């Protein structure tokens, strides 16, 4: 969510060498620096406004365009619009066309800046898998209790205050905010997040902190136990269609029906977990939290500089920061970062039913389709991070 608010996205980073992209990235960095310097309540108000401005169509409850019926803070949009916050950011959706959904086409890209659609829970799962949550907790702990890392700059103090208040606060947020999820029944948000990921994907966190025991959380009996198997088969069939897209001689192994069948299976299992608007708040807060850390690592931000961890990529910055506090980031962090936003887009489209019909499957492998590059990126990174050979299975 935060990367979207300030205008950072995977396309900007992929085309970072063009003059237009360089200028856009510089503007995004300026907005990010302003974001990090805001008061925690202002940042929470931005998120509250994003929740209030979510897409809210007549689609079934749980659909990407109707995630929840829970109301947000009354009057928050008027308060935000009357403040100076949007003087820098502009309308919440203006910096990223992928943020909204009204008037969407099947690619998920050509949207008007009107209503907000946040990232899929898979985005939060992949970013957390890099180790960001545990590593930055240790960073803040070291800065607040000692000077082994040096003395933090004023700018990094602002970042630490906001991060600790919003994401490492066991006393919970003010009750008025949509992200206030800790209570006597769910006292630990990390456990709540892991529970949601288990229910949706039947996957534990991919990150292992060797300094502690496996994190304890409630593993729900009801989960999408065949998500990984089904998603990988979806990728296998999509890759088979891609490599056969221009095959005019010999046997053509394209099978749109097989891809559509897998997409339909994924659609049904993912939407089943969202009945009645289930998991919407947890997902919203999870993707917002992980986007904050992803944004922090998207450039040499104040806390990166304070840790003397300047580098040219999110994974290298995280690796250096982890080493500074005696930890390790995940060895496949690069792949988790690289496919996070693409997986979010694809699963959101799958949940919307975009590939339930065979006629729409060509969007996954035709060069003219923007999401064709998303699928190829996911296949490459997923097979490395998961240790499966998606491409070989098509032979």
N, C-alpha and C positions, 0 to 999 in steps of 0.2 A: 504493500500500500504506500509506504513512504517513498520508495523509488519512483512510483507512479506520480505521486504528488509533486515531486520536484523535477520529474522529467527524465530520470535515468531508466534505460531499458536495454535489453540484449541487442536490439538492432543498432542502437546508438554506439554501443561498445564494439560491435562487429564491424561497423563502418567508420571507426574512429579516425581514420587517416584522411578523410575528405575534409575540405575547409568547412563545409556546412556542419559536419558532425563535430569538428573541433570546437566551433562556435557554440553549438548546442550543448556540448559537454561542459564548456566553461560556464554557460548560463545555469546548467543544472547544478554545478558545484557551488555557484554563488547562492542559489536557492537552498541548497543543502546546508551551507554554513549558517544561513539565516535560521533554518529550521532547528539546527542543533543549539542555537542561542536563545530560542524561545523559552518561556516559562513552561513547566510541565502541564499546567492547566490549559495553556494555549494549544499545546500539542494534542492533548487529550480531546480538546474541543474540535480540532481538525478531524480527528478520527470519529468523534460523535457526529459531526456534520456529514462525514462520508457514509456512516451507517444510516443516517436520516435520509440521505440522498440516494440510497441504493435503488437499483432497478426494482420496480414493484408493479409487474404487469398482472394480467389475469391468468397467467400460467399456473399450473398446479403448485401448491406449496411445496418447496424443496427444489423446484426448478431453478437453474442459474439466474433466471430473471424474476424469481419470487422466492428467495431463500428463507425469509422469515417474516412473520407478522408482528414481532415484538417492536414496540415503539421505541424511538430514541428520546433524547432529552428535549422536552418541548421548547420551541423557540430558539434552538441552537443555530439554525441556519441564519436567522435574522441577526443573531448576536455576532456570528462570524462575519457576515457580510458588512456589518456596521463597524467591525474592528479594523485594525491595520494589518492583520495577518495575511489577508488575501492580496494586499498591495504588492507583495513579493511573489506569491504563488499563483495569483490569478484564480479563475474558477477551478475547483478541485480537479476537474477532468481535462482541463485545457492542455496540460503538458504531455499527455499520453493518450493517443486515440484508442489504445487497447483497454482503457480504464472503464469504458462505458459500453452499453449494449443496445440502446434504443436504435432501431433501424439497422440492426446488425445483418451482415450477410454470412454465409456459411463459413467464410475464412476466419471470422472473428476479429478482423482488422478494421474494416471500413465502418466505423461507428461515429456517431455524432456526440459531441461533448454535452451530454444532457444528464444521464443517470449513471451511477457508479456500480460496477460489478467488480468485486474484489477477487484476489487470486484464489485458486483452488487449494485445499488442504495439502495436496501433494507438494506444493511450493514450500510450505513451512516444514514439511517432513524432510525434504532434500536439503534445505539450508541448515536445519538443525543437525543433520547428519555430518556436516563438516566439522562440528565441534564448537561452533560460535558461542552457544549459550554457556557452556562450562568455561570456556577459555576467557571470555570477557568478564565473567563473574570473578575469576581469579585475578584478572587485570585490575578491576576496580578494588578488590580486596587488598591487593598489594599497594596500590596508590594511597588508599585510605589508612593503612596501618603501618606503612614504612616508607622509606625513600630509596629502596634498593633499585627501583626503576627510574629513579630521579624525581625531580619535582614537577608535577603536572603543570602545564601552561594554563592560563585563564580560560582559553577556549576548550581545553580538554576537561577542565573542571565543570564547565557547563554541560558537556556531553555526559560526563559521569553522573552528575546530579539527575539529569533527565532519565538516563538509562536505569539507574538504581531505583528512582521513584516509580517508574512505570513498569519495569520488568523484573526487578528483584525485590519486590515489596510484599513480604508475607502478610503484612497488615491490611492488604488489599487496597484498591483504588477507592476514591470517594464513591459512595453507593450510587450516585447519580449517573455515572458513566457506564456505557455498554460493556466496557472491558473489565468491569468489576465482577470477577468470576470466583474469587476465593471466598469461601464461607465455611461454616462448621461441617458441612457435608462434603464439600470439595475444598479442603484447606490448602492444597498444593497445586498450583497451576501446571507445573511441569508434568505431574502425574495425570492431570486432566487432559493435557495435550497428548501424552503418550496413549492414554485410553482412547481418545478420538482417532488417532492414527491406527491403532490396533483394530478398532471397529470398522474403519473405512478400508484399510489395506491389509490387515492381518500381518503387519510388519512391526517388529521392534525397532527402536532407534538403531541406526547403523553406526553410531558413534559410541565407542567404548572408552570411558575414562578409567584407566588402569589404577588410578589412585583410590578408587572406591568400588564397592560392590555394585552389581547391576541395579539400576534404579527400580524401586518398587512402585508398582501401580496396579490398579485393578484391570485385569485382562477380561474384557467382557466375553460372555459365552457366545453372544451373537456378534459375528464378524464376517467380513467378506473373505472367507478362508481361501478362495480360489482366485482372488484378485491378481496376484503376481503371475500365476500360471496363465490366466486369461489375457492379461495385458501383454505379456511376452508373446503369446500367440497372435495377438492383434499386430504387434510389431513385426513378427515373422511374415505374416500374410501381407502386410503393407510393403515390406521390403521386396517380397516376391513380385508384387505388382509393379514396384518401382523399376526393378531390373528388367522387367519384361515390357515396359511401357512403349518401347520403340521396336519391339520384335516383330519383324514382318516376314521372316523366313524361319522355318522350323517350328517346333512346338512352342506355343505361347501359353505360359502357365499362369497368366493373370486370372484372378478369381475374386471379382468384386463381391460375390455372394459370401465368400468365406470371411472377408474383412468386415462386411456389414453384420454378419452373425456375431462375430467377436465384439464388435462395437455395441450391438444390441445387448449382449450379455453384460458387458461393463456398465452400460446405461442402467440396466435394471438393478444390478447389485449396488451401485453407488447411490442411486436414487432411493433405494430401499432404506438406506441408513439416514436419509433426510426426511423421512415421513414426518409430517406435522411441523416442519421447520427445524428438525433435530440437528444438533451440532453447529448451527449457524453462528452463534456467538463465539463458540470456541474456535471455529475456523477463522472468523473475522479477526479475533485478537491474536491468534497464532500467526497468521500471515502478516499482520501488521508488525508484530514483534520481530519476526525473522527478516522482514523487509528492512527494519531499522538497522539490524546488524549487517545485512547485505549492503545497504547503502553506506554504512560506515566504512566498509571495505572496498567500496567502488572507486575510491580515489585515496590519495594520501591525506586523509582527514586528520583533524586535530589529535584524536587519540592514537591514531597510527603513528603520527610524528612524535607524540609524547613517548611512545614505546620504542622509538627509533626503528621502526619496521617498514620504512618506505620501500615500495616495490611497484611493479607494473601491472599486477593482477590481484584480484581478491584472494585467490588461494595462496599466493606468495606472501601477501601481507599477513594473512591469518597464520601461516606457517611460522613467520618470523615472530609475531606476537606470542604465539604459543611457546616458542622456544625461550622467549624472554621470561616467561613465568614457569618454566620447567614442565611444560606440557607438549603434547603433539596434536596437530590437527589431523583429520582423517586423510589417509594416503590418497584417496580418490576425491578429495575436496574439489579439485578442478572440475571433475565431471559432474558433481552435484551442483556446483554453481552454474556450469554451462548449460545444463538442461532444465534447470528449475522453472524458469518462466515458460519455456516451451511445453514442458509437461503440464503446467497449469493451464495453458491455453487449450491443449489437446483434450485433457480430461473434462474441462468445462464444456467444450464443444460436444464431446461424447455424451455428457449428462444432458445437454440440451437436445439430443436426438439428431445431431447434424449428420451422422453417418449411419443412421438406422436404415436408410434406403440405399439400394445398390447404385442408383443414379448419382449419388453424391460422393461416392468413394474416389472418383477420379481426382477430387481436390487434394487427396493425400499424396498423389504421385506425379501429377502433371507439373511441368516446370513453370507454367504460368500461374500456379497457385502459391500464395504466400506461405501456406502451411506445409507445403512440400518440404521446405528447408527445416521446419520444426521437426517433422517426422525423422528426417535423416539425422538431425542433431541428436534427437532422443535415442535413436537406435545405436548410434556410435557410442554415446556416453553411458547409456543404460547397460549395454553388454559388457563394457569395461568395469563399471562400478559393481555390477551384480555377478560378474564372472560367468556369464553365459554368452554363447556365440549366436546371436540372432541371425546374422548373415549366413552362417554356415548351415543353419537349419533349413534354409530355402533351397538347398541343392538337392 
